[in-house]
Amino acid sequence: MDPSGQVRLYVSLGKSHDASAGDVRALLAKALDGDIARIGSVMLRDSHSYVKVPADLADSIIAAANGSKHGDVEVTVERARQ
């Protein structure tokens, strides 16, 4: 956890999936009743993304978003390995 109380999540959705940072935020915010403002910075890579989220919400975001779909792609969401 960083000093701001956020943790980094790995999301198996990236540029190669025609995903934008907004798409990733929206996917994760579903666990927060669509509250995109609670989702922190998104580092969009070719094949995946790293996203900062509040530490106290990480487990509920993972539970809600892991296994969800973006188009035809099944998305994996987990705590990022440091």
N, C-alpha and C positions, 0 to 999 in steps of 0.2 A: 504494500500500500504506500502511495506517495504522501507527502505532507498535506496535500489538499483533501485527503480522505477518499481518494479515488483509486480504483484498481483497473488494470488493463485487461480487456477481453480479446480473445482471438475469434474472428468471424471468418468463415470459409467463403467469403463473398468479396470479389474484387473487380477490378477494371475489366478483366477478361470475361466476366459475366454480365457486362454492360450495366454494372451497378455504379451508382454515385454515392458520395458521402451521405446525401439526403436519404437515399434508399436504405442504407445501413442504419442510419439513425431511426428512420420510421419503423424498420423491422424490430429493432430493440425496444423502441418506445411502446410497442403494443403491450408490453408487460406493465407499463406505467400509465395505462389508459390514454395513450397517445401523447404523453407529455414529453415532447422532443427536447425541450429546454433542459431536462435532467440528464440527457446524454451528452457526454463531454466530447473532446476532440476525436476525430476519425482520421486515421492514417491509412489511406486507401492504397493498396499495393496491386500488382497485376492479378494475383490469384487469391488474395485474402485481404483482411483489414484488421487493424488494431484499434480498439475503441476504449476510451476512458469512461468509466461509469462510477457513481457513488458506491463505496464499498458495501454499505448496508443494503443496497438494492441488487448487487451483483448476482446473488443466487437466484432471486426471483426472475431477473432478466434472462439468465441462462436457462432456467426451467421453462420459461414461456417461449423463448426464441429458438432453442436448440431443436433441430428436426423440422423447423418450419420451411416453407418454400419461397423462393424468389424466382418467379417464372417456373422453369422446369428443374431448377437446382435445389436440392435439399441442403439446407444450411446447418453447419456445425457451429455452435457457440460454446466456448469454454474459457476458463481463466488462462491468460497467456503465460507461457513459460518464460521466466526471466532469463 
